[in-house]
Amino acid sequence: MSRLTDPIRLAAFTNALRNWNVVGYVRFELTQTAHQWIRREFDGVTLKDLGRLMHEYVEGGGEIDEVRETRPEWQDEHAFHYDLRFSIQGKPVYLESRLYYREPMVVDDSWILVVNVHTP
């Protein structure tokens, strides 16, 4: 696992997070188990709140891990997935996401799909 340092992918990821409050930039495709975990662990935190918290974490200097995708069902579509690890309400959280962007990177064109949320 390594930190996301590629300037184009980093710009696309952070640009999508800057738009956390606009529908479509931070999307969620979570299992029922992940939804239940969020409701059980965090008092009143919505998916929109998660987008804001992701943005605040990265904007504050938090690391985005870029992980080479090895799962056969995803590696043809995505070379990497992106992990964030931070705390919400004092509890550690792991978020796995996929980045959708194109090169050259166009401002306000990229978006993130969060596919997993759980304890690290």
N, C-alpha and C positions, 0 to 999 in steps of 0.2 A: 504494500500500500504506500502510495506516495502523494504528496501534496499536489493539487492542481496548480501548475505553473505555466502551462501553455497560454500565451497572451490572448489568443483568439477565443479559446474555450472559456478561459477565466472571464473575459469581457462579456461573453454571451451569458454565462451563469449569473454573474453579478448584475447584469442588466435585467435579466428576468426577475431576480429577487427584488430589485429596486421597484418593480411594478407589482409587488405582492398584493397590493390593494385593488388591482384592476383584474377583473375576471379573465381567466385564461392564461395568465403568466405562470402561476404556481398551481398546478393541478394535482389531484390525488386520485390514485387508483389503488385502494387499500382493501385488504381482506376484512371480513366481518370481525375476525379475531383482533386485527390491528385497531379497528374502530372501537371495539369493546375495551381494549387496553387503554386507549387514549381517554375514554370516558371514565374508566375506573381509576386511573392514575392521576388525572389532572382535573382539578375543580374548574369546570366551566370553560376549558380551552376548546375552541372550535378549530376547524381546519384553516379558516382564514387567519386565526391567531397563530397557527403553526407557520404559515407563510410569513407573517410579520416577524415572528421569533427567529426564523431562519435568516431573514434579511438582517435583523439586528445583530445576530451572531456573526455573520460574515462581514457586515459593515464595521463591526467592532474589532476586526482582525482575526476572527475565528477561521480555522482551517477547513478547506474543502479537500477531502481525499478523493483522488482519481484512481479508480481500481479497474484494471484490465478485466473486461468481461470474459468469463470462461464458461458460463452456462450456455449449453448448445442452443437453447431456445431463444437466446438474446444476442449471441455474439455475431450473428449475421447482420443484425439491425443496429447494434451499438458496440463500438470498440471498448467503451468504458461505462461504468456507472459511478455515481458521485455520492459520497457519504459525508454526513455531518454528525458530529458528536458534541452535544452540549447539554445543559441542564435546563429544565423547566420546573418551576416551583420547587427548586432544590433537588430534583430527581434527574439522574442521567438519562439521556435519550439518544437513540441512534436513528437516523433517517437515511434511507437509501433512495436515490433519485436517478432519473435519466434526463439528459440534456438534449433538447431539440433545437438545432440552430443550423445556419448555413454559412458557407464562406463565399465571399467575404461577409463578415459579421455585419448585420444590419441592426441598428439601434431599434429597440422595441419589437424585434421580430422573433427572438428566441424565447423558449418557455421550458419549464421544468415539470416533470411528472414524478411525484413522490409515490414510490411503490411499496415502501415498508417503513414502519415506525414501531420501535420496541425498545426494551431496555438493552443496553450494550452487553 
